[in-house]
Structure formats: C-alpha cells, structure tokens
Amino acid sequence: MVLVVLHNDAKEFTDLTGAVTGRPPPANALAIVQGEDRLLGRVVVISRLTGGDAVIATKLGRNEARFLAHVLGAT
C-alpha cells in the first residue's frame, strides 16, 4: 500500500517519522486511527520519511489490506 501525504502536511509527517525512528518498540510505531477511537493498524517506522510518500508493509491478509487501503483513500 502507498500512502500519499498532502503537501501542506508533509513537513509535519517528516518531523513525526523522524521523531519515532530509532526508538525501541513500541515507541517506534505510528497508529493509523479512524475517527476518535477506531484503530485500523499500527506501523513501525524504519526511517524518517521525506517526500510525502510512504510504503506500508503489513502482515494483513488480502481483504484486510484492501479494506485499510480503501479507508485511507488509497484505492
């Protein structure tokens, strides 16, 4: 799945991913949340992400991954 961050949010996203990179688990991860309390996923950040694009590698099944992509607007 590919996540595209809007231009006006790219700096904040870069700062956020830089802040968690290199931390020990679970502090090296970001939560993907819908609304106020629906956890859709948790992703480990391997390196600071720049340029507004991110690839999310996951162990989700095909249907779960498609659902997450749909909810995030990637499909």
CORTA-V338629 format. One record per pair of residues at least 4 apart in sequence whose C-alpha atoms are under 8 Angstrom apart, sorted by the first residue. I is the first residue (numbers start at 0). J is the second residue. D is the distance in Angstrom with one decimal. If there is no record, write none. Layout:
I_J_D / I_J_D
This chain:
0_54_5.8 / 0_55_5.4 / 0_56_7.0 / 0_64_7.8 / 0_68_6.5 / 0_73_7.5 / 1_52_7.0 / 1_53_5.7 / 1_54_4.6 / 1_55_6.2 / 1_73_7.0 / 2_52_5.7 / 2_53_5.0 / 2_54_6.2 / 2_55_7.2 / 2_71_7.9 / 2_73_6.8 / 3_51_5.8 / 3_52_4.8 / 3_53_6.6 / 4_8_6.3 / 4_9_5.8 / 4_12_7.6 / 4_51_4.8 / 4_52_6.2 / 5_9_6.2 / 5_51_6.9 / 6_51_7.0 / 8_12_6.2 / 9_13_6.1 / 9_49_7.5 / 9_50_7.1 / 9_51_5.2 / 10_14_6.1 / 10_49_8.0 / 11_15_6.0 / 12_16_6.1 / 12_48_7.5 / 12_49_8.0 / 12_51_7.7 / 13_17_6.0 / 13_47_6.3 / 13_48_5.3 / 13_49_5.4 / 13_51_7.8 / 14_18_6.1 / 14_47_7.8 / 15_19_6.6 / 16_20_6.1 / 16_44_6.5 / 16_46_7.1 / 16_47_5.0 / 16_48_6.0 / 17_46_7.0 / 17_47_4.4 / 17_48_7.1 / 18_47_7.9 / 19_26_6.5 / 19_27_4.8 / 19_28_6.8 / 19_44_6.9 / 20_27_5.8 / 20_44_5.8 / 20_45_6.0 / 20_46_5.4 / 20_47_6.2 / 21_27_6.5 / 21_45_7.4 / 21_46_7.6 / 22_26_5.7 / 22_27_4.9 / 23_27_5.9 / 24_28_7.2 / 27_43_5.7 / 27_44_5.9 / 27_45_7.8 / 28_41_6.5 / 28_42_5.2 / 28_43_4.0 / 28_44_5.5 / 29_41_5.7 / 29_42_5.4 / 29_43_6.4 / 29_44_7.2 / 30_38_7.0 / 30_39_7.6 / 30_40_5.9 / 30_41_4.4 / 30_42_6.4 / 31_38_6.1 / 31_39_5.4 / 31_40_5.1 / 31_41_6.0 / 31_42_7.7 / 32_36_6.8 / 32_37_5.5 / 32_38_4.5 / 32_39_5.5 / 32_40_7.2 / 33_37_5.1 / 33_38_6.4 / 33_39_6.7 / 39_67_6.8 / 42_55_7.3 / 42_57_7.7 / 48_52_7.4 / 48_53_6.8 / 57_64_7.8 / 59_63_5.7 / 59_64_5.6 / 60_64_6.0 / 61_65_6.1 / 62_66_6.1 / 63_67_6.2 / 64_68_6.1 / 65_69_6.1 / 66_70_6.1 / 67_71_6.1 / 68_72_6.2 / 68_73_5.0 / 68_74_6.0 / 69_73_5.8 / 69_74_5.2
